[in-house]
């Protein structure tokens, strides 16, 4: 949970690097909270099947859009890629797979043009 709050503290920081654990724990807790809010939307009747959007889950998604983009950009920086590689997700099917492959890669060792490695030396 600490990684989620760390990413939220840096909600608009697109510079620097983020470890795999920071990114993937952010994604995990984002999804857990989203599912809980989605179920709440269904339970309270605030989900619209016509628009496929719930009140609480929709507001939550909008509020966390910027932190999601920033932690993803920092994660890509950690692998030596530009944050603009997030746009790969706009390419149907293949783009998402390529982006996930980049996000799963280990940190670029040492210092790269985005900063020092946040992972402690083993």
Buried (B, 14 or more C-beta within 10 A) or exposed (E): EEBBEBBBEBBEBBEBBBBBEBBBBBBEBBEEBBEEBBBBBEEEEBBEEEEEBBBBBBEBBEEBEEBBBBBBBBBBBBBBBEBEBBEBBEEEEEBEEBBEEBBEBEBBEEEBEBEEBBBEEE
